[in-house]
Structures are given as C-alpha cells and as structure tokens.
C-alpha cells in the first residue's frame, strides 16, 4: 500500500559520496548514504506547533521551539538553539503554514540558526495522535496515508485535523522533503481482542470501531525498550509495566516487547486519575450529574476532561503535582486526599497488569510525575510489596535520571527512565527515510 522502494546505491565519482534513490508514491527522492540526517520533529496542536530539529547520527537536539496562539490574537514564537538563549518573538501567526515558515526562518537564521538552508532538513517526523486500526507502525506519508488519517479523524476530532494541518503546511513549504507519521496509538495495536473490547453491544465496534486504542504509545515503546537495554536484557523475555505519569497519564503492560494492555481507551479520558481528567468512573455518573446540574453530554465531557482529576479532587488546588505536594505539606487535607487517591489508582492498575501478564519483571516510571515525584513513586510501590517489590529510599531519591530505584534483592526491578518522545519520532523517521 505504501510504496517505498530503494534501488542500488549510486556513487558520485566527483565527491565519492554514495546516493540511494527511492520513491515515495510517484515522487523521486535521493539521499546520501553517509550524510548526517537532520530530522525536524513536529507536534501540531489546533493552536500550537512544537518542534525540534534533531541530528539522528549523534542524537543531538540542534534546536527546539514552540509557536503558540496560532489563528488567535497574541501569537508568540519561542526558539532555542543548542547552547543558545531562548528567543521569544511576538508575531501574528494566522495559520500553521505561517508557523512552519517561522520555524524554517529561525532554523536558517544567520545569527541564531543551526543550519545553512532548508536542504539540510532531510525528513520531517509528525506526531499523529490517532491512527485507528489502520496503523500499527510509523509510515512514510503519501496521499493514501493522509486520506487514512482523515478517515479516523472522528476518533480524535481535536487532534487529527490539527496534525493534518501540520502535514499540509510542511508539504506546502518543503515539497521535496520526505515526511513520516508516527502514531500515538500504533504501539498498542498488538493488544489482544480481550484487552481492547468493551463490554457493550459488539455492533458499536463493528459499526464505529468503538474499542480501546490507548495513547502515549511512542513513550511506552521507547521506555519499555530502554528498560530492557538498561538492564542488559532481551525485551523478548521480559514482562514490563510502564507508568507514564505526566499531566496526562497511562500505564501499559508490555510482554515480550509487545503491548498487551493499556489504560487509556477510545480516547485519553479513560484509565488513571490525571491532572484534569477523571480517568475511570462509573459511566452512570454522567447521566446522574448531568441531570442534577442541568448539563449536556458535551458539558459533562468538558467537566471530566478539564475540571476533574487531581484538580477536581483537590477542590481546585491545582492540576500540578508540585503545587499539590506543597499544599499537602502545609496541611491542605484536600490536596493530600487527591495525592493519596491518585497513587492508589496507579497501584491498582499495576496490580491488574501483573495479573494480565501473569507476572512482572520490571516496573518503570516515566514523564513529569514518574521521573520527578519521589513520594508518589514511594507511595505507589508501597502497595506492591506483595509482588516482592522493594524500593530503596536512597536510590529513589532521584529526579529525571535513568536508574534502578529498587533494592538489589527486589523480585521486581523498579526503574526511572526519562521518556523522549521527540527522539523516538526522529529515530523512527530516520529509519524509514534511510
Ligand atoms: P504532559 O507532557 O502530559 O503535559 P509532563 O510529563 O510534563 O506532562 O508532567 C507534568 C507533571 O509533572 C506536572 O504535574 C508537574 O508537577 C510534574 N513535575 C514536573 N517536574 C516535577 C518535579 N521536579 N517534581 C515533581 N513533579 C514534577
């Protein structure tokens, strides 16, 4: 379906460089075998565009930035080159094409830029939120891929159209640069039916593909693989539970390198209690509260997505775990309650995934809270001593470092592995474009 054919390398006899020629769809492309690959990673939201330019040969982030308030007043571009200061520019950004042009201008700027010209961007990797059942791995973007992403847009109506706008803008400004789509849902496509089906009439799956998809896949895949690499073990022989605990949060069960279950569902609303999302609730609550408060389904979903989670539980103290810890430390009982409930729910998911895999070798914490929140890790692991999990308080006293935090004799190895979704997207893009 996705034509991608390489032909025999051809040597340029003047320079001695080898070129590989290949086609994306009907477009002819070429790259040099030993040339450095600079990958532009784009994460496009409806009014924002985050980016990084990554040299995938030495894995250096050459520059990164953010275009905000696209299409609304008060546009702003923040840019930072490697080793340079953050440069913030107030600039009107009417659409995503303007945002991409600002990115290119910044990267090629004679003062703060990191490349001489556009030709030094070898490929673009796009983060795409929903790939539905169509995509179980990253793909080179062509017209068929664009159409397929559009087709599943009703599963992620806020995200996929924005991602497609990012693709269209890059295509308009860099028509000859190959692009790759990396899906948040792809890693979870290996889940068995029993894990992804809901206990509702099967016709909703048949007709509308209502099922568990899972998100944060790029992070779960990266962290699971790093866990095995870090321990010097073959991932094929391992049962790993990855806890991606950020503002959005999800847990996944990874057996033999393949995802067998994950906590987010049709949308990112299901699963753990998050910063502002409720996670699992009795679905009957929606009708009950909507009736009492005179709210529509849309308004209820807004409550569950934006006003719930630890923000709602703490009675509005904060969705940020640092604020909550501080408030709880100064005696705010509601903040303490939110943190306690949060940790309990994470532990319950870990327990259920140990059951799903009939065992667990490693539990890995990642993302903002997982990497940095020492007391949350300690509290969560406190529920898991029945699995033979023993946390070492000194080892656990770390932030944002790849390390083992369990005791040497612990039956389950517990780790912290910082996630790096952009690097993972860059690697996958380079691998598909080489
Ligand atoms: P997302 O990418 O989903 O927006 P992050 O992975 O950045 O979220 O995680 C954000 C959360 O991580 C916030 O609640 C924040 O409080 C928490 N966090 C970040 N740094 C620290 C830290 N040093 N100590 C404790 N919590 C932290």
Boltz pocket constraint, residues with backbone or C-beta under 6 A from the ligand:
constraints:
  - pocket:
      binder: B
      contacts: [[A, 245], [A, 246], [A, 247], [A, 248], [A, 249], [A, 275], [A, 319], [A, 320], [A, 321], [A, 322], [A, 323], [A, 367], [A, 368], [A, 369], [A, 372], [A, 373], [A, 399]]
      max_distance: 6.0
